[in-house]
Amino acid sequence: MVTPINAPHLDEALALRALEALEQEPRLSQRALSRELGVSLGKTNYCLRALIDKGLVKLQNFQQNPQKLKYAYLLTPQGVEEKTRMTWRFLRRKEAEYEALQAEIAALRASVGEQGAGSSDNPVNAPSGPRTPRRPGP
């Protein structure tokens, strides 16, 4: 896909979430999309402008209104293709993060195991809660 030279840089994770939201509900207002994405209205506007500039979304006036307040943000065929590519990249990135986290957990477990089972810092052998001292019998 050719990106126009003037197209602003765009956070791919935000762009993917915006494309998913607009695919589900093209008539979202910028304010509603902003709430959906959890970002400011200005950042949402920036994101939409970038998606439009890149040809991934087109703006359509769906109510013939002289004030032109009612728009739909429609994914273009290129937008649908790019959303799929972005989803695959996101999935590969998350799988790599997951594998790295699993390796880190395994290394931490091995490190804890090397310290010895009798360590007071080991939660496995630590007392399970406060102990009440026994009273001497009568």
C-alpha positions as a Markdown table, in Angstrom:
| # | Residue | x | y | z |
|---|---|---|---|---|
| 1 | Met | 0.0 | 0.0 | 0.0 |
| 2 | Val | 1.3 | 3.4 | -0.9 |
| 3 | Thr | 1.1 | 6.0 | 1.9 |
| 4 | Pro | 0.8 | 9.6 | 0.8 |
| 5 | Ile | 3.9 | 11.7 | 1.7 |
| 6 | Asn | 1.8 | 14.2 | 3.7 |
| 7 | Ala | 0.0 | 11.5 | 5.8 |
| 8 | Pro | 0.6 | 12.1 | 9.5 |
| 9 | His | 2.3 | 9.3 | 11.5 |
| 10 | Leu | -0.3 | 7.3 | 13.3 |
| 11 | Asp | -0.2 | 4.9 | 16.3 |
| 12 | Glu | -1.0 | 1.6 | 14.8 |
| 13 | Ala | -2.8 | 0.2 | 17.8 |
| 14 | Leu | -5.0 | 3.2 | 18.0 |
| 15 | Ala | -5.7 | 3.1 | 14.2 |
| 16 | Leu | -6.6 | -0.6 | 14.5 |
| 17 | Arg | -9.0 | 0.1 | 17.3 |
| 18 | Ala | -10.6 | 3.0 | 15.4 |
| 19 | Leu | -11.0 | 0.9 | 12.2 |
| 20 | Glu | -12.6 | -1.9 | 14.3 |
| 21 | Ala | -15.0 | 0.6 | 15.9 |
| 22 | Leu | -15.9 | 2.2 | 12.6 |
| 23 | Glu | -16.4 | -1.1 | 10.9 |
| 24 | Gln | -19.0 | -2.0 | 13.6 |
| 25 | Glu | -20.6 | 1.4 | 13.7 |
| 26 | Pro | -19.8 | 3.8 | 10.8 |
| 27 | Arg | -22.1 | 6.5 | 12.1 |
| 28 | Leu | -20.2 | 7.1 | 15.3 |
| 29 | Ser | -19.6 | 10.7 | 16.0 |
| 30 | Gln | -16.0 | 11.8 | 16.7 |
| 31 | Arg | -17.0 | 12.4 | 20.3 |
| 32 | Ala | -18.5 | 8.9 | 20.6 |
| 33 | Leu | -15.5 | 7.4 | 18.9 |
| 34 | Ser | -13.2 | 9.3 | 21.3 |
| 35 | Arg | -15.0 | 7.8 | 24.3 |
| 36 | Glu | -14.9 | 4.3 | 22.6 |
| 37 | Leu | -11.1 | 4.6 | 22.1 |
| 38 | Gly | -10.5 | 6.2 | 25.5 |
| 39 | Val | -8.5 | 9.1 | 23.9 |
| 40 | Ser | -9.1 | 12.9 | 23.6 |
| 41 | Leu | -11.3 | 14.3 | 20.9 |
| 42 | Gly | -8.3 | 16.0 | 19.4 |
| 43 | Lys | -6.4 | 12.7 | 19.1 |
| 44 | Thr | -9.5 | 11.1 | 17.6 |
| 45 | Asn | -9.7 | 13.8 | 15.0 |
| 46 | Tyr | -6.0 | 13.4 | 14.2 |
| 47 | Cys | -6.5 | 9.6 | 13.9 |
| 48 | Leu | -9.5 | 10.0 | 11.6 |
| 49 | Arg | -7.7 | 12.6 | 9.4 |
| 50 | Ala | -4.7 | 10.2 | 9.1 |
| 51 | Leu | -7.0 | 7.3 | 8.2 |
| 52 | Ile | -8.8 | 9.4 | 5.6 |
| 53 | Asp | -5.5 | 10.8 | 4.2 |
| 54 | Lys | -4.1 | 7.2 | 3.9 |
| 55 | Gly | -7.3 | 6.2 | 2.0 |
| 56 | Leu | -8.4 | 3.7 | 4.6 |
| 57 | Val | -11.6 | 5.5 | 5.6 |
| 58 | Lys | -13.8 | 7.8 | 3.6 |
| 59 | Leu | -16.2 | 10.3 | 4.9 |
| 60 | Gln | -19.8 | 10.2 | 3.7 |
| 61 | Asn | -22.6 | 12.6 | 4.4 |
| 62 | Phe | -25.5 | 10.3 | 5.0 |
| 63 | Gln | -28.1 | 13.0 | 5.7 |
| 64 | Gln | -28.5 | 15.8 | 3.2 |
| 65 | Asn | -28.2 | 18.6 | 5.7 |
| 66 | Pro | -27.0 | 22.1 | 5.0 |
| 67 | Gln | -25.1 | 22.0 | 8.3 |
| 68 | Lys | -23.5 | 18.7 | 7.3 |
| 69 | Leu | -23.4 | 17.4 | 10.9 |
| 70 | Lys | -24.3 | 13.8 | 10.1 |
| 71 | Tyr | -21.4 | 11.7 | 8.6 |
| 72 | Ala | -20.5 | 8.1 | 8.3 |
| 73 | Tyr | -16.9 | 6.9 | 8.4 |
| 74 | Leu | -16.8 | 4.0 | 5.9 |
| 75 | Leu | -13.8 | 1.7 | 5.6 |
| 76 | Thr | -12.6 | 1.6 | 2.0 |
| 77 | Pro | -11.5 | -1.7 | 0.4 |
| 78 | Gln | -7.9 | -0.7 | 1.2 |
| 79 | Gly | -9.0 | 0.0 | 4.8 |
| 80 | Val | -10.4 | -3.4 | 5.2 |
| 81 | Glu | -7.2 | -5.0 | 3.8 |
| 82 | Glu | -5.0 | -2.8 | 6.0 |
| 83 | Lys | -7.2 | -3.6 | 9.1 |
| 84 | Thr | -6.5 | -7.3 | 8.4 |
| 85 | Arg | -2.8 | -6.7 | 8.0 |
| 86 | Met | -2.7 | -4.6 | 11.2 |
| 87 | Thr | -4.6 | -7.3 | 13.1 |
| 88 | Trp | -2.1 | -10.0 | 12.0 |
| 89 | Arg | 0.8 | -7.7 | 13.0 |
| 90 | Phe | -0.9 | -7.1 | 16.4 |
| 91 | Leu | -1.4 | -10.8 | 16.9 |
| 92 | Arg | 2.2 | -11.7 | 16.1 |
| 93 | Arg | 3.4 | -8.9 | 18.4 |
| 94 | Lys | 1.2 | -10.1 | 21.3 |
| 95 | Glu | 2.3 | -13.8 | 20.7 |
| 96 | Ala | 5.9 | -12.7 | 20.9 |
| 97 | Glu | 5.2 | -10.8 | 24.1 |
| 98 | Tyr | 3.4 | -13.8 | 25.6 |
| 99 | Glu | 6.3 | -16.1 | 24.7 |
| 100 | Ala | 8.8 | -13.7 | 26.2 |
| 101 | Leu | 6.7 | -13.4 | 29.4 |
| 102 | Gln | 6.5 | -17.2 | 29.6 |
| 103 | Ala | 10.3 | -17.4 | 29.4 |
| 104 | Glu | 10.7 | -14.7 | 32.0 |
| 105 | Ile | 8.4 | -16.6 | 34.4 |
| 106 | Ala | 10.2 | -19.9 | 33.8 |
| 107 | Ala | 13.6 | -18.1 | 34.6 |
| 108 | Leu | 12.1 | -16.6 | 37.7 |
| 109 | Arg | 10.8 | -19.9 | 38.9 |
| 110 | Ala | 14.1 | -21.6 | 38.3 |
| 111 | Ser | 15.8 | -18.8 | 40.2 |
| 112 | Val | 13.5 | -19.2 | 43.1 |
| 113 | Gly | 14.0 | -22.9 | 43.0 |
| 114 | Glu | 17.8 | -22.5 | 43.2 |
| 115 | Gln | 17.5 | -20.4 | 46.4 |
| 116 | Gly | 16.2 | -23.4 | 48.2 |
| 117 | Ala | 12.9 | -24.6 | 49.5 |
| 118 | Gly | 13.7 | -23.5 | 53.1 |
| 119 | Ser | 14.0 | -19.8 | 52.3 |
| 120 | Ser | 11.8 | -17.6 | 54.4 |
| 121 | Asp | 10.9 | -15.6 | 51.3 |
| 122 | Asn | 9.5 | -18.7 | 49.6 |
| 123 | Pro | 5.7 | -18.4 | 49.8 |
| 124 | Val | 5.3 | -22.1 | 49.5 |
| 125 | Asn | 6.9 | -22.7 | 52.9 |
| 126 | Ala | 6.0 | -19.5 | 54.6 |
| 127 | Pro | 3.3 | -19.6 | 57.3 |
| 128 | Ser | -0.1 | -19.3 | 55.9 |
| 129 | Gly | -1.3 | -16.7 | 58.4 |
| 130 | Pro | -0.8 | -15.3 | 61.9 |
| 131 | Arg | -0.5 | -18.0 | 64.5 |
| 132 | Thr | -2.2 | -17.7 | 67.9 |
| 133 | Pro | 0.1 | -18.8 | 70.7 |
| 134 | Arg | -1.2 | -21.8 | 72.6 |
| 135 | Arg | -2.3 | -21.2 | 76.2 |
| 136 | Pro | -0.9 | -23.5 | 78.8 |
| 137 | Gly | -3.4 | -26.1 | 80.0 |
| 138 | Pro | -5.1 | -26.0 | 83.5 |
